[in-house]
Amino acid sequence: MKRKKGKKRIKVNRLRIVLVAIVIVLVVVAGFSINNVISLRNEQAQLKNTNATLKEKKSQLQEELKSVNDKNYIEEQARIQLKLIKPGEVLYVLDDDDSSSSSNK
């Protein structure tokens, strides 16, 4: 009878070891899964912020596009960016550098 109890204990101990190993594996897998879910949610939040920023920029660009065909807008941009003038106008270019005027004194 002592042999049966010994064999029974060995089987019970092996069963416990196998169950503990399975539980440990499940906990590790669950931990990685939870970590993956958290990182995906963080990435989703960042992408939502980026999307909102891009939508705002898109609406600004659409507003600018509406004004691009306006004659006054085209004239203003030609004057600012290309330094164009109308016939009969005189263009005065002023030096914005204060250091050159203070050194002459």
C-alpha positions in Angstrom: 0.0 0.0 0.0 2.9 2.3 0.6 3.9 2.1 -3.0 0.4 3.2 -4.2 0.5 6.3 -2.0 4.0 7.1 -3.3 2.9 6.8 -6.9 -0.3 8.8 -6.2 1.8 11.6 -4.7 4.1 11.6 -7.7 1.2 11.8 -10.1 -0.4 14.6 -8.0 2.9 16.5 -7.9 3.4 16.1 -11.6 -0.2 17.3 -12.2 0.4 20.3 -10.0 3.6 21.2 -11.8 1.9 20.9 -15.2 -1.0 23.1 -14.0 1.3 25.7 -12.6 3.3 25.8 -15.8 0.1 26.2 -17.8 -1.0 29.0 -15.5 2.4 30.8 -15.8 2.3 30.5 -19.6 -1.3 31.9 -19.7 -0.3 34.8 -17.4 2.7 35.6 -19.7 0.6 35.5 -22.8 -2.1 37.7 -21.2 0.6 40.1 -20.1 2.0 40.5 -23.6 -1.6 40.8 -25.0 -2.4 43.6 -22.5 0.8 45.4 -23.3 0.0 45.2 -27.0 -3.5 46.6 -26.4 -2.2 49.5 -24.4 0.4 50.4 -27.0 -2.2 50.2 -29.8 -4.5 52.5 -27.8 -1.7 55.0 -27.3 -0.9 54.9 -31.0 -4.6 55.3 -31.8 -4.8 58.5 -29.6 -1.7 59.9 -31.3 -3.1 59.2 -34.7 -6.4 60.9 -33.8 -4.5 64.0 -32.7 -2.6 64.0 -36.0 -5.8 63.5 -37.9 -7.4 66.4 -36.2 -4.4 68.6 -36.9 -4.4 67.6 -40.6 -8.1 68.2 -40.9 -7.6 71.7 -39.6 -4.7 72.4 -42.0 -6.9 71.0 -44.8 -9.7 73.4 -44.0 -7.2 76.3 -43.9 -5.8 75.3 -47.3 -9.2 75.0 -48.8 -10.0 78.5 -47.6 -6.8 79.7 -49.2 -7.6 77.9 -52.4 -10.9 79.7 -52.6 -9.1 83.1 -52.5 -6.4 82.1 -55.0 -8.6 82.9 -57.9 -9.5 86.3 -56.5 -7.9 89.2 -58.5 -7.0 91.2 -55.3 -5.3 88.1 -53.8 -3.2 87.5 -56.9 -2.2 91.1 -57.0 -1.3 91.1 -53.3 0.9 88.0 -53.7 2.6 89.4 -56.8 3.5 92.5 -54.9 4.7 90.7 -51.8 6.5 87.7 -53.2 7.7 89.0 -56.6 8.0 92.7 -55.8 6.0 93.6 -58.8 4.6 97.1 -59.3 1.9 98.6 -61.5 2.9 100.8 -64.4 3.7 104.3 -63.2 4.4 103.3 -59.6 7.8 103.7 -58.0 9.1 101.0 -55.7 11.1 102.2 -52.7 13.3 99.6 -51.0 14.2 100.6 -47.4 17.0 99.0 -45.5 15.6 97.4 -42.3 19.0 96.9 -40.7 19.4 99.4 -37.9 23.1 98.5 -37.3 24.2 100.2 -40.5 22.5 103.5 -39.7 23.9 103.5 -36.1 27.5 102.8 -37.3 27.3 105.9 -39.6 26.7 108.3 -36.6 
